[in-house]
Amino acid sequence: AQSVSQHNHHVILSEAASLELGCNYSYGGTVNLFWYVQYPGQHLQLLLKYFSGDPLVKGIKGFEAEFIKSKFSFNLRKPSVQWSDTAEYFCAVNAPPVTGGGNKLTFGTGTQLKVEL
Amino acid sequence: DGGITQSPKYLFRKEGQNVTLSCEQNLNHDAMYWYRQDPGQGLRLIYYSQIVNDFQKGDIAEGYSVSREKKESFPLTVTSAQKNPTAFYLCASNPGQENGYTFGSGTRLTVV
């Protein structure tokens, strides 16, 4: 079964600080990887996704993530955070049916990011 | 506009009553999912359906039931057997391809 770990549950940063949120997954086969963001009172929104190719993926709002297969990791980064980045961030993994997965999206427990002015 | 509609947005029920949460999509997606979101626990999969008339249990299916009689609809019933039903429930769909999941705006269920 696939699982996802996010080790930082709460992160507080000042504006302009750099951000890195950790995400590790456990699944031996090929996976698709996602980061979602949930701003206060809003829908889950897709930040970025990795399916194949360049392991450094760029998403919306200046976010990027790097897939390191050997470490089963997909950490989220942003060089300079803004107050408006305050939100909850979720890493998720999907094992596609073609690789024997159930096409289920499994989420981590989330990281609550607070950016202070 | 295509998307997922969950209704109602807020739902209150008395303990011991079954309640059904609606999820409708007009995206022509084959797969649909129900998640439960609790603070500090992320999103946990309740049930999912890859195709009409078929569904599978997710990680926390106990106390819940679903049906998938139509492609567009995947209602979730929270039964009286669910011990902690108060939560935020999210429905999602996926076309079965790489391009990912669309989420509804959720239903917040409070059982008193």
HADDOCK unambig.tbl for C-alpha pairs under 7 A between the chains (distance, minus, plus):
assign (segid A and resid 43 and name CA) (segid B and resid 105 and name CA) 5.26 0.50 0.50
assign (segid A and resid 44 and name CA) (segid B and resid 103 and name CA) 6.59 0.50 0.50
assign (segid A and resid 107 and name CA) (segid B and resid 42 and name CA) 6.45 0.50 0.50
assign (segid A and resid 107 and name CA) (segid B and resid 43 and name CA) 5.80 0.50 0.50
assign (segid A and resid 108 and name CA) (segid B and resid 42 and name CA) 5.86 0.50 0.50
assign (segid A and resid 109 and name CA) (segid B and resid 40 and name CA) 5.94 0.50 0.50
assign (segid A and resid 109 and name CA) (segid B and resid 41 and name CA) 4.65 0.50 0.50
assign (segid A and resid 109 and name CA) (segid B and resid 42 and name CA) 3.75 0.50 0.50
assign (segid A and resid 109 and name CA) (segid B and resid 43 and name CA) 6.93 0.50 0.50
assign (segid A and resid 110 and name CA) (segid B and resid 40 and name CA) 6.91 0.50 0.50
assign (segid A and resid 110 and name CA) (segid B and resid 42 and name CA) 5.32 0.50 0.50
